[in-house]
Every structure is written in C-alpha cells, then in structure tokens.
Amino acid sequence: MTIYEFKVKQTNDEMKSLSDYQGDVLLIVNTATGCGFTPQYEGLQNLYEKHQAEGFEILDFPCNQFGNQAPGTNQEITEFCQLTYHTTFQTFAKIKVNGDDADPLYKYLKSAQGGLLGKTIKWNFTKFLVNRKGEVIKRYASTVKPEDIEADVLVELAK
C-alpha cells in the first residue's frame, strides 16, 4: 500500500487523489494556526520554495485536536497561512489525526511510521516524509524544525 491510494478533502470540500502527487517527494504535516510551533510555517515555506522545482511538495493538514489551536473555517486557516507566512503549498481541509474518526490517511501514516514515536500523533507539526514511490520513510516530532529535515529531503530528491 502507498499513500497514492488515498483521497483527501480540499478546503473547497472537493476530494483530491494523492495519486496526483505520484513521483514527488512529500512532506505531510498536521498544523495549527495558534500553536507554539506555528512559526514553523516560515521554515516549511522556505523549504518548499527551495525544492518545489525538483519535485517536492508539502501537504498541510490543519488539526484542531490539540488544545483547540486550529480554530476557524478552512478558508480562514488558509488565509491566515497565506497572509501571515506567505504559504504557497497546498493546505487541505481540517482533519482529525487521532481517535476512531481520524482521517484514513493519518491512520495509514501512523501505522507505516509508528516506531519509537508511537501510534498516535502527540501534537501539531508532526511531519511525515514520503519518497517518490509513495512510501512513508520517516516521521519527525513537532520539535524538529523544517530546516533540520532538509538533508533528508535532498537525499530523497536525488533518488
């Protein structure tokens, strides 16, 4: 199984197949607009701008499960990110990442890369690196800054 088998909801409520990203290196992140880690949006955007032309994409999934730190509508969250951090990568509809009603994509991501970090998402800005084959190859805790992931992204882009 790969992530290409999943469909996710966009901010306009239309479904998007992750197969549209086939052949790209992906960084999938659950985010929040009112979190202590929210400034990581700047690092994510910098990483995206540097490597998008090489086939790198960031998929942003706002999540309000941690301290209600992603309030607002999908449109409000997208506008906040674009206006405050000038994001140009794809922001999707708000989702749940834990529990019985967790998004199927996140159930898969956690099962593919649970490891030492466990089968639950601990907080916002947990990141998953996906190679060009759609395989989840690494998971990063919220405390890992986007700039600290760049070396791993470069390795995958070179493959």
N, C-alpha and C positions, 0 to 999 in steps of 0.2 A: 504494500500500500504506500502511496505517496500523497503529498498534500494536494496534488492535482485532481484528486477525486472529490474535493470539497467545493461547495459553493458558499459564499458569504454575502451578507446583506450590505449594500452600499447605503450611504446617507440618504439617498432618494428612495429607499426601500426596494430597489431593484436588486436582483441576485446577480452576482458575478462569479464566474467559474475561476478557480485558481489555476486551471489549465491555461488561462490567458498569460500566465507568468512562466510557462514552461521554457526552460533553458536559461532562466535568470537565477542569480543568487539572491536570496530573500532574507530580510531581517524582519521577523514578525514580533510586534511589541504591543503589550496591553498598556494603555496610557491613562492619564488623568490630568485634568487642567488645573486642579487645586492641590497638588501633591508636592511634597518636598523635592521630589525628583523631576517635577515638571520642567525645570530648566534644561533637562536632557534633550528636550525638543531641539534646542540650538545645535547640540552635538549631532543629533540624528540628521538634521537638515544639512549640516556641513559634510557629513559622511555621504549623504545622498548626492549632493552636488558634485562631490569629487569623483564618485564612481558610477553614477547612473549611466553614463555613456558606455560603460564597459559591461552593462547588463546587471546592474544592482538595483534592487527595488526594496523599499521599506513599506510594510503593510501595518498601518496604525489602527488598533482596535481599542477605542475608549472603553473603560470599565468603571462602573460606579460601585463595585462590591467592597472596596476598601475605604472605609471612613467617609463614604459619600463624597469622594473627591473628584468626581466627574459629573457634576450636576449639569442640567441644561439639556436642550434638544441636540440631536445630531448636527443640525445646522449651526447652532450656537457654538458647539465644540469646534467644528471645522473652522468657523470664522475666527474664533479665538486663536487657534493654532496658526492660521494664515496671517492674521494681523499682528500677533504678538511675536511669533517665531519665524514668520515668512515661510512656512512649510509648503512644499510643493509635492511631497509624496502623498500617496493615497491614504485618506482617512475613511474608515468604514463606519457602519452603524455601531452604536454602543452594544456591548455584549456582556455576558457573564462568563467568567473563566473557571469558576469552581462550582461545585454542587451538582445536583441532579439535572438542573437546567442549564448547565454550562454549554456553550456553543460546541457543536461536534468537532470543529477544527481544534479547539483548545483541549478537548478530551484526547484527541489524537496526539497533539503536540506533547502533552504531559506523559502519555504512555510511551511515546517514542524517545523522550529525553527526560525521564524522571530522575534517574540516577541518585546521586547524593542529595540533590535538592528536593527530592520527594515528588509525590504525585499531585501536589497542589501548588497553585501559584501563591506565593507568600505576600506579594504586594504588586503595585503597579510598576511598570517599566521593567518587567521580566522580559527577556529577549530570547528569541529562538533563531538560530542561523540555519538556513536551508540551502543545500547545494543545488547545482543546475539540474540534477536528476529528480528534485523534489523530495529528497531525503533530509530529515531533521538531523543535523550533525552536532549541534552544540546548543547548550542552554546557558544563559547568563543571568545572574541575580540582578535585582533592581539597582544595587550599589555599583555595578560595573558600568562605567561611562561609555558612551558610544565610541569615543576616540580610542578606548582601550580594546575595542573589538576590531579595529581597522586591519590589524595584521592578519587576523583570521579571515576577514572578508577578502583581502588581497590574495591569500592562498587559494581560496575558492574561485575567485575570478580568473586566476591564472590557469585553472584546470580546463 
